Amino acid sequence: MEPTGTIVFASVGVTNFGFDVFSAAVPLPPMEEDAERRHTDGVSVNFNAQFVDDGGEEVAFVSERGGAAGLFRCRPGPEQRAEPLPTVEGSLFHDRPTVRGGRLYFVSAHEQPPAPFRSWAAVYATEIGSKETVRVSPPGVVDMSPAVSDSGELVAVASYGDRPWAFDFRVLETEVAVFRAADPARRVVVVGRGGWPTWHGEGTVFFHRVADDGWWSVFRVDVSPETLEPTGGERRVTPPGLHCFTPAAVGRGGGGRWIAVATRRKGRAQRHVELFDLETESFSPLTERLNPELHHYNPFFSPSGDRVGYHRFRGAGARGDSVVPYLQPVRSPVSSLRMLRVYGTFPSFSPDAAHLAMNGDFFKTPGVTILRSDGAKRWVLTREPNLFYTSWSPAESGVIFTSMGPIFETTKATVRIARLEFDAGELTTGRDEVAATLKVLTRPEAGNDAFPAVSPCGKWVVFRSGRSGHKNLYIVDAAHGEDVGAGEGTIRRLTDGEWIDTMPSWSPDGSLIAFSSNRHDPTNAAVFSIYLVRPDGSGLRRVHVAGPAGSAAADRERINHVCFSPDSRWLLFTANFGGVMAEPISAPNQFQPYGDLYVCRLDGSGLVRLTCNAYENGTPAWGPASSPAAGLESLSLGPGAGDESLGEFDEPLWLTCDV
């Protein structure tokens, strides 16, 4: 029997991207306000494009408009109308499309590897006329960032090979391999460490990597047109002192004198596209002259070299750009599961599933808000800062539990469990705010108390506490807390040990508590697995998901944010099983880009991957089945259906110029 219901979850940043594909003439004309051209619709999240035609009018690109990353082709015209490109039906992830000679090359992630901790990314090619698709990457090989030469005869990829994922995600340890399109099985590794290749004519490949001095830099390698073997050593192209990555070169006729690169410079917060002159070894600014305060990503040249494309936040004035919808439908691989991306974090369902409680969008919006489950109305419950996590009482429609304080700090940091009480009847009014009272349930001197989860009867709250010097689980009275002085409160310890037990969830039938723990490897704070225990502390057991007990796979699990299905038969969680799908340097900040949602049965069987993208997906909640709400697909166009925060996202926090 398949899992059923509605899953709401958060993805880092993507709701705010507001990306469109643009291009600019090279060199820029004197009237810079007329130099930039938008190629995509001004509404969807559109990115990672390549020109299809010589004139720089038509682009192939990735778009999130269908609830997952799909590929589209935008024809010239004032409406930027796009048509889907023929790819792989049912795939939740596509990337880096290139059209050459009637063939579409792209990355897809629809084939599951035979074991966990391997990326699903591979390169495929589709004949546009017949719509026949073949896998280009050899079986078991992980390939990303494909580049096709102008003739369409040569392909270069950033390849992870057939190795298991080594848990790298800031700087991927990929190699650059090249092969003929007519014979993809015979590939030649031309660079032992590098990524994001681009062809310069038919005999030179540019690529990026972190140089020994710590700067992301562009390098080049020349290859023999006959054997594809390197004809010389790798040469560094861009100088130290600034970061240069995601290069693009002109493929035609030897490629000309320019390459385009994205840069990060000291004293400048924005990522910009610049031109680098291969003859004079000098930079010329491009996008900084057009939009100095915006980030610009992943340049690409027209075949003639007359235009450089990129994607960026579309800015003010575009259609649909003023609001981020509170809920976005996401394509589900399981027909009985409905999936919604929420603009916020740590959502929880009300007892009747008519509303959702949540925190703000990843640390930027303080307090707790309530959202109607069709996304049509939102209320502010409290703007109290430092509130983190929500757990709506299944037994009381006007009670939500949260934690107050810096929950990710040490065990002794002052973080307390709190109870928010409000009149649920006010959710039927037209007001934007609902009055709430805040009652603290745990003592300030107790330490770091966080991640509350309420029992189905509403009488008890299980939470993580550092009061012993280690983070373990406790259960406290949901109404009175540990106020033993009043003669009514009570608290008891559920787990005990020199490890981390965290993020508990109470099963809807009341029989079990699930949580994440590293008790199987207490010295390693990077590995967590699911454990189940009865509320009385008996029956503790580990749920082996990635592999059986004692296996290497079982010891590499990083599982968090676990919760139960409404029927208590399935577990939903975030895990690292699928590795990384795309080069993280090419996108805005993702704390854990390997984080995807999975479900399994209580014994660890029946594992199903629910999300597959280059983002961190997490903090899920699982509610009952629901039918698609009228108008949900177009919430961003209606009043009161979103938040005016589009364009607010971060560059990778680990990418600094303090080298």
Secondary structure, DSSP 8 states (H G I E B T S, - for coil): ----EEEEEEESSGGG--EEEEEEESS--S-GGGSEEE-S-SSS-EEEEEE-STTS--EEEEE-TTSS-EEEEE-SSTT--EEE----TT-S-EEEEEEETTEEEEEE--S--SSSSS---EEEEEETTTTEEEE-S-TT-EEEEEEE-TTSSEEEEEEEET----S--SS---EEEEEETTEEEEEEEEESS-EEEEEETTTEEEEEEE-TTS-EEEEEEEB-TTT--BSS--EE-S-TTEEEEEEEE--GGG--SEEEEEEEETT--S-EEEEEETTTTEEEESHHHH-TTS-EEEEEE-TTSSEEEEEEE--TTSTT-S-EESEEEE--SSTTEEEEEESSEEEEE-TTSSEEEEE-STTSS-SEEEEETTSS-EEEEE--TTEEEEEE-SS-TTEEEEEES-TTS-TTS-BEEEEEEE-GGGGGSS-SB--EEEEE-S-GGG-BEEEEEE-TTSSEEEEEE-TTSSBEEEEEETTTBT-GGGT---EEE---SSSBEEEEEE-TTSS-EEEEE-TTSTT-TT-BEEEEE-TTS---EEE--SSSTT-TTGGG-B-EEEEE-TTSSEEEEEE-TT--SS-GGGSS--S-TT-EEEEEETTS-S-EE---SSS-EEEEEEE------TTGGGGGGSTTSEES-TT-----TT--S--
